[in-house]
């Protein structure tokens, strides 16, 4: 079944749906209702988010150190089952300490699923010359955000915030059957390694520090909106209890974004596309700090949804092209720096918001950091253009 690239990509879509959209990002639409019903501060909300991102950081580091070449499909299934159980536990326990532990462990399982599903499916798609389908797979994150955003208000209305966690865990359980049936180990011979002529790109990687600086700042900045946008909208009179519609819009615009940014990257250059993307995202992040109208929130959600997964698509594609023989290690380093940024971001934002009693500084600061991240790409844009001109001659 996994020989068919289309069923394989469908399996990848639902693997990311379970681990990323539900395991990681379901916290965003549920957060304001948890705060109301469980009565905890924005400071604690930031720490709870950071515990999940700390887990993601640990998971990314473990996944980069442990050589997961064999039995990846088995490890993927174990990680998905763990992710579902941890989502379920969020609705079955009430201790703040337990929540911190569940969110931390959930972060680890999310990283494992992301790395295992990506590597398993990328290997097989590359072998079948179908790598163009990768953008569709990463669109699974947007699809999951969209569907969970629609379901959360219905579940909360009938079963409170506990029911939202339990209901999403049940949905993830059903979707896991599709993943288990479609994503399997490839028993045929291993992929052909790139030609030794490419080895020259691995020496003296002057491009890497610039990309890491930009990627780390993106992780630090984007996650403030990724964590708090629904909670901020919920406190804005313009929404009157309809704040989850903002999250639905994030998911809707994220679904096609990876395919579109991959197209722009191929046509205009990965680094130029990424720089433009980050500038667009910086505006989206800062918008609710400038205006609290519902229009500014919806535009912010659309700009954020259209860009946050595109960053991963463009940055990893660029790194893979620059370093074809050592791409796994470079992408692991990038993921670790990104995860470090997103672990720190919500805690700073939570404390800043609690101290100032406003999200304005947190959002403005996050937008500024992403904009600075875009500027770090200028040397790479120049370098990429020179290389393109050189290859064209």
Beta strands, then each sheet from edge to edge (+ up, - down):
end
